[in-house]
């Protein structure tokens, strides 16, 4: 698990979280009745899943370039710490979870989150 958190630089996800929270706050600011802690949790999950998928995909696509660069050749995929097959699985799972969570916010938001 630690290798996957390093692959996507999870500490940077935590750093980027205030930007997602600003967007959420602006979204519910005009209509305070739209706020719910459950919806807030889903927004946080969407942000984490989307960023994980994007960062892992970027690392996967750049693996050949990273393997010949002295500065990046020790990254998880070029170094073989995470196999390409498992990187693809990690990307796919995060994309599916992002889509599912987003769908849940959009389709059921008005009915369940007020």
GIZIHU-V985136 format. One record per backbone hydrogen bond with DSSP energy under -0.5 kcal/mol. CO is the residue of the C=O (numbers start at 1). NH is the residue of the N-H. Records with the same first field share a line. If there is no record, write none. Layout:
# GIZIHU-V985136
CO = NH ; NH
This chain:
# GIZIHU-V985136
1 = 5
2 = 6
3 = 7
4 = 8
5 = 10
6 = 9
9 = 12 ; 13
10 = 14
11 = 15
12 = 16
13 = 17
14 = 17
16 = 19 ; 20
17 = 21
18 = 22
19 = 23
20 = 24
21 = 25
22 = 26
23 = 27
24 = 28
25 = 29
26 = 30
31 = 34
32 = 35
36 = 40
37 = 41
38 = 42
39 = 43
40 = 44
41 = 45
42 = 46
43 = 47
44 = 48
45 = 49
46 = 50
47 = 51
48 = 52
49 = 53
50 = 54
51 = 55
52 = 56
53 = 57
54 = 58
55 = 59
56 = 60
57 = 61
58 = 62
60 = 63
62 = 66
63 = 67
64 = 68
65 = 68 ; 69
66 = 69
68 = 70
69 = 72 ; 73
72 = 75
75 = 79
76 = 81 ; 82
77 = 80
83 = 87
84 = 88
85 = 89
86 = 90
87 = 91
88 = 92
89 = 93
90 = 94
91 = 95
92 = 96
93 = 97
94 = 98
95 = 99
96 = 100
97 = 101
98 = 102
99 = 103
100 = 104
101 = 105
102 = 106
103 = 107
104 = 108
105 = 109
108 = 112
109 = 113
